[in-house]
Amino acid sequence: MATYRHDVLIIGSGAAGLTTALRLPDECQVALLSKGELTSASTYYAQGGVAAVLDQQDSLESHVADTHVAGAGLCRDEAVRFTVENGPDAIRWLIDLGVDFTRFEGGDDGTLPYHLTREGGHSHRRIIHAADATGKAISSTLIGQVKQKQNVTLFEHRVAVDLILQEHHGQRRCCGAYIHNIRTGETDVVLARSVVLATGGASKVYLYTSNPDVATGDGIAMAWRAGCRVANMEFMQFHPTCLYHPKAKSFLITEAIRGEGGHLLLPNGERFMHRFDERGELAPRDVVARAIDHEMKRLGADCLYLDISHKPADFIIEHFPTVYAKCLQLGLDITRDPIPVVPAAHYTCGGVVINEHGETDVPGLYAIGETSFTGLHGANRMASNSLLECFVYGKAAADNIARHLAELPEPRDDAEWDESQVTDSDEDVVISHNWDELRRFMWDYVGIVRTEKRLERALHRAELLKKEIGEYYSNYHISNDLLELRNLVVIAELIIRSAMSRKESRGLHFMRDFPDSVDNPKDTVLTPGTF
Ligand SMILES: Cc1cc2nc3c(=O)[nH]c(=O)nc-3n(C[C@H](O)[C@H](O)[C@H](O)COP(=O)(O)OP(=O)(O)OC[C@H]3O[C@@H](n4cnc5c(N)ncnc54)[C@H](O)[C@@H]3O)c2cc1C
């Protein structure tokens, strides 16, 4: 077992982790971890872009108002204003670092020469983007920059297992983490005066997701075990159309296909959206996702279909080159065949409760990006606000750490990873079986449409699995699959308990037993040790 010592440990190499690393001063020694390659993060897969007020026709007030409307009465105004007001500076920072956003031809009115698109919920053009691969452009630039920093040590294929807590001057502080090397199987200690969780969301808790494999809610689970409050976990956003194919993992079918006249079809070829909303296929994301889920459950169907084949082939290939190419690779010609689709878990609106500096309830521990709960998204995230949140809070956390670092205690050297009581398991099937079971019952009982009965069933199963996985974790050597499963079962319980305590329907949380919204809604804040 090796022990490493740094000033700051950042867990995660997405937009949140990279921003924090780049915003810290050069004299600060930083360790930055990623579970896989540095690009193994949702950030890399973001398509649409980043929302910010960059056009003279637009205003901060309008961005604030749109965010509140999308959040269905639960956004925290301070968080919304803080994010929106710092948005333009965050974009300028990205441009200065070299992110190659799509440019706007012509125009000389003092605004930035970049093309802005409009997305659902935004009443102005305010999405800056790099074609339809914004995340890739941002990741590549930030990773390129961080690799040049002498003060940042990069650790790939390392998974943080748990946080290290120590008493210093009567205060329980976070002083590092146990880190498992996925390649060698060894577990090391990284000590640091401040630790930043930038581990992304938890959408892998569902059977179908648009997220990469790393999105297992590790940061939320670790923070919960360390004593941090977690809020609003019932608000999981589902994207209505993800490709359903045994060989296609997590591939989104863009909403623009519906925008350009695509039809949603039942397995018998019948259209159905008009039965749910007069806007048909053009209804908002959550309405379409609920309708697809309803029809799949009613018919016991594995998937439904999205069909654009009635449009000319040239039009389809020109407008949707990425979807066309990906489907063709899998033997599906979308100019002739309907595309099999299912809704998929896409974004975690809740997370670890933080303040405007990114600080959690545990001194020394910060949480940034999708893993955190700032109050920005309320009951439903507005498109492209999530990346913005990473850049704004990443800077806020870095500034706060830099201000206080000199006065923080040096961690003690007494943390050790003890493997003396564990052996190799000859029953790894338990892990793969429990992974499948967990993700399937979450999909069936805690998905897009919920009922009290379904939630009770799910809680019962989650509690059984938690016990079984806990015993397994205590007796056998750890692996990445086991660590992720141990975290996912915590996430499942947090989502179920949050959903059970919200006796209304609001934003992304739809309860068939309580279809209406209450007056004066509150955040669902769960505190460790209370159940
Ligand atoms: C397909 C897709 C399209 C999207 N499009 C947009 C968009 O257009 N605009 C927008 O604003 N948002 C979009 N989003 C959402 C947005 O991409 C994410 O919310 C955002 O990128 C989250 O950034 P993050 O840094 O918090 O987490 P991530 O980018 O997910 O990074 C998490 C990091 O933590 C690491 N990690 C996790 N657990 C551990 C552990 N235990 N130990 C070590 N490392 C760990 C991972 O390896 C990864 O490096 C999209 C998401 C997806 C999936």
Ligand as a Chemical Component Dictionary entry (heavy atoms), coordinates in Angstrom:
data_LIG
# 
_chem_comp.id                   LIG 
_chem_comp.type                 NON-POLYMER 
_chem_comp.pdbx_formal_charge   0 
_chem_comp.three_letter_code    LIG 
# 
loop_
_chem_comp_atom.comp_id 
_chem_comp_atom.atom_id 
_chem_comp_atom.alt_atom_id 
_chem_comp_atom.type_symbol 
_chem_comp_atom.charge 
_chem_comp_atom.model_Cartn_x 
_chem_comp_atom.model_Cartn_y 
_chem_comp_atom.model_Cartn_z 
_chem_comp_atom.pdbx_ordinal 
LIG C1  C1  C 0 -25.194 11.985 -23.624 1  
LIG C2  C2  C 0 -25.207 13.224 -22.761 2  
LIG C3  C3  C 0 -25.435 14.469 -23.325 3  
LIG C4  C4  C 0 -25.449 15.621 -22.526 4  
LIG N1  N1  N 0 -25.593 16.852 -23.117 5  
LIG C5  C5  C 0 -25.471 17.974 -22.340 6  
LIG C6  C6  C 0 -25.460 19.276 -22.929 7  
LIG O1  O1  O 0 -25.539 19.425 -24.144 8  
LIG N2  N2  N 0 -25.345 20.358 -22.096 9  
LIG C7  C7  C 0 -25.238 20.239 -20.741 10 
LIG O2  O2  O 0 -25.128 21.261 -20.032 11 
LIG N3  N3  N 0 -25.234 19.026 -20.165 12 
LIG C8  C8  C 0 -25.328 17.898 -20.930 13 
LIG N4  N4  N 0 -25.292 16.668 -20.330 14 
LIG C9  C9  C 0 -25.064 16.605 -18.883 15 
LIG C10 C10 C 0 -23.605 16.972 -18.583 16 
LIG O3  O3  O 0 -22.783 16.378 -19.560 17 
LIG C11 C11 C 0 -23.179 16.495 -17.215 18 
LIG O4  O4  O 0 -24.088 16.917 -16.247 19 
LIG C12 C12 C 0 -21.796 17.060 -16.854 20 
LIG O5  O5  O 0 -20.888 16.751 -17.868 21 
LIG C13 C13 C 0 -21.334 16.497 -15.535 22 
LIG O6  O6  O 0 -19.987 16.856 -15.353 23 
LIG P1  P1  P 0 -19.236 16.379 -14.036 24 
LIG O7  O7  O 0 -17.854 16.884 -14.130 25 
LIG O8  O8  O 0 -20.055 16.708 -12.856 26 
LIG O9  O9  O 0 -19.264 14.776 -14.156 27 
LIG P2  P2  P 0 -18.680 13.832 -15.302 28 
LIG O10 O10 O 0 -18.379 14.578 -16.518 29 
LIG O11 O11 O 0 -19.577 12.655 -15.403 30 
LIG O12 O12 O 0 -17.300 13.341 -14.667 31 
LIG C14 C14 C 0 -17.270 12.466 -13.556 32 
LIG C15 C15 C 0 -15.827 12.020 -13.345 33 
LIG O13 O13 O 0 -15.708 11.359 -12.097 34 
LIG C16 C16 C 0 -14.959 10.165 -12.272 35 
LIG N5  N5  N 0 -15.361 9.268  -11.190 36 
LIG C17 C17 C 0 -16.608 8.873  -10.852 37 
LIG N6  N6  N 0 -16.573 8.106  -9.754  38 
LIG C18 C18 C 0 -15.260 8.007  -9.394  39 
LIG C19 C19 C 0 -14.573 7.340  -8.349  40 
LIG N7  N7  N 0 -15.211 6.615  -7.422  41 
LIG N8  N8  N 0 -13.224 7.442  -8.307  42 
LIG C20 C20 C 0 -12.540 8.156  -9.241  43 
LIG N9  N9  N 0 -13.151 8.836  -10.240 44 
LIG C21 C21 C 0 -14.486 8.755  -10.299 45 
LIG C22 C22 C 0 -15.316 9.697  -13.672 46 
LIG O14 O14 O 0 -14.348 8.808  -14.160 47 
LIG C23 C23 C 0 -15.323 11.037 -14.393 48 
LIG O15 O15 O 0 -14.004 11.383 -14.709 49 
LIG C24 C24 C 0 -25.281 15.506 -21.115 50 
LIG C25 C25 C 0 -25.056 14.257 -20.551 51 
LIG C26 C26 C 0 -25.008 13.117 -21.357 52 
LIG C27 C27 C 0 -24.749 11.794 -20.705 53 
# 
loop_
_chem_comp_bond.comp_id 
_chem_comp_bond.atom_id_1 
_chem_comp_bond.atom_id_2 
_chem_comp_bond.value_order 
_chem_comp_bond.pdbx_ordinal 
LIG C1  C2  SING 1  
LIG C2  C3  SING 2  
LIG C2  C26 DOUB 3  
LIG C3  C4  DOUB 4  
LIG C4  N1  SING 5  
LIG C4  C24 SING 6  
LIG N1  C5  DOUB 7  
LIG C5  C6  SING 8  
LIG C5  C8  SING 9  
LIG C6  O1  DOUB 10 
LIG C6  N2  SING 11 
LIG N2  C7  SING 12 
LIG C7  O2  DOUB 13 
LIG C7  N3  SING 14 
LIG N3  C8  DOUB 15 
LIG C8  N4  SING 16 
LIG N4  C9  SING 17 
LIG N4  C24 SING 18 
LIG C9  C10 SING 19 
LIG C10 O3  SING 20 
LIG C10 C11 SING 21 
LIG C11 O4  SING 22 
LIG C11 C12 SING 23 
LIG C12 O5  SING 24 
LIG C12 C13 SING 25 
LIG C13 O6  SING 26 
LIG O6  P1  SING 27 
LIG P1  O7  DOUB 28 
LIG P1  O8  SING 29 
LIG P1  O9  SING 30 
LIG O9  P2  SING 31 
LIG P2  O10 DOUB 32 
LIG P2  O11 SING 33 
LIG P2  O12 SING 34 
LIG O12 C14 SING 35 
LIG C14 C15 SING 36 
LIG C15 O13 SING 37 
LIG C15 C23 SING 38 
LIG O13 C16 SING 39 
LIG C16 N5  SING 40 
LIG C16 C22 SING 41 
LIG N5  C17 SING 42 
LIG N5  C21 SING 43 
LIG C17 N6  DOUB 44 
LIG N6  C18 SING 45 
LIG C18 C19 SING 46 
LIG C18 C21 DOUB 47 
LIG C19 N7  SING 48 
LIG C19 N8  DOUB 49 
LIG N8  C20 SING 50 
LIG C20 N9  DOUB 51 
LIG N9  C21 SING 52 
LIG C22 O14 SING 53 
LIG C22 C23 SING 54 
LIG C23 O15 SING 55 
LIG C24 C25 DOUB 56 
LIG C25 C26 SING 57 
LIG C26 C27 SING 58 
# 
